[in-house]
């Protein structure tokens, strides 16, 4: 028994000693450990064994050192080398936090919204790259050693970047990249280069001639400076050794904002969706309109759980003489109209399955604001439900190719929930929506929409709609959406009616 306890104590102390010894306390120790990790998990082709790396405890020690590193007393070469290594490791670590994925574009805000701790400061990958590397050192060769987690970027190497040999390493990687026929596609008059030269044109001299001159500084086969530059689609598929995960994703769809993804931790998202529904009753020659401004604000509590508030502001006008839908905005004094804030409540969004980053569930519970919202007294029209509304939305997004995707939404909506047992039953509907999207440019989306909504009540009801819309990302944080749809329900054919919706949506993210 004593012999067994003695060995248990020795093993325990050995574990404590080895764990404490694994802590990285200096730049030299960091470089040594990183050299080991890269040698184990990076192939000669620059692909990464993410599956194996996820089980390697050394990655956490590297990240811990990067997070709190204080390098005020090191040389500029050592600082430059450390920041290259730090950027690459933090990209890899964020992939590991969301693995398995087929592209970093599946992780909302991967580069420009997700906050990470580097050198004691909370920042994003984009901000760190620009402020601490590109702007600080002003060296375009950095673009050939910074790894974005994609096949389209220059490959990561199996060894650490070190200050004492950094110049040779930077020259070597620039020369390899710029002579690689997959990176610089040059044959006679056909000349195509990576989008990196487009996104960071200023770093390479801005003009086509200056860019070619920079490339030629490292080329064996010199390129004619008079040639017109073309940019091939960037391959955003993950630089993973396990190529069996999912189909490759590249092209314009890689840049899009993905509605179904949860927003990153520490991010705010503000949305306003304005819907003007208008219908004509041809039997009685009148038009009714229903304007809803739905707004919500979400906060990323974590990368897979968001919470916030939601509300509705509405205006309704009934039975005014048929005319153009634009007449709604100059309708004058009508007896059958109402305007006001009608509902406020709470909203949560969760991404429950880590391996399905584009699947989420959003639940919203709103309470009525105001009295007699359903027009019970007869002198005012219906504007909203007098009871609470509980809406559950199941979002999923499927990338089809570099320029196409399909979005699906299945809802379970319970309306007019009364906390007074004498008020009667609520109303339930289960809308289903499908959206086919096309991406003609990285910031533009054109889509077609189809939806069907049955109402499960004593007298069955339904509506269906078809629409065409477009979105434009003015910036990565600000998006504008327009949608027009044809609308039909059970009631409209009885009065030879027609109906449609006109929509304007705005989305803004705050990091």
Secondary structure, 3 states (H helix, E strand, C coil): CHHHHHHHHHHHHHHHHHHHHHCCCCHHHHHHHHHHHHHHHECCCCCECHHHHCCCCHHHHHHHHHHHCCCCCCCHHHHHHHHHHHHHHHHHHHHHHHCCCCEHHHCCCCCCCCCEEECCEEECHHHHHHHHHHHHHCCHHHHHCCCCCECCCCCCCCCCCCHHHHHHHHHHHHHHHHCCCCCEEEECCEEEECCHHHHCHHHHCCCHHHHHHHHHCCCCCCCCCCCCCEECCCECEECECCCCCCCCCEHHHHHCCCCCCCCCCCCEEEEEEEEEEEEEECCCCEEEEEEEEEEEEEEEEECCEEEEEEEEEEEEEEEEECCCHHHHHHCCCCCCEEEEEEEEEEEEEECCCCCCCCEEEEEEEEEECCCCCCCCCCCCCCCCCCCEEEEEEEEEEEECCCCEEEEEEEEEEEEEECCCHHHCCCEEECCEEEEEEEEEECCEEEEEEEEEEEEECCCCEEEEEEEEEEEEEEECCEEEEEEEEEEEECCHHHHCCEEEEEEEEEEEEEC
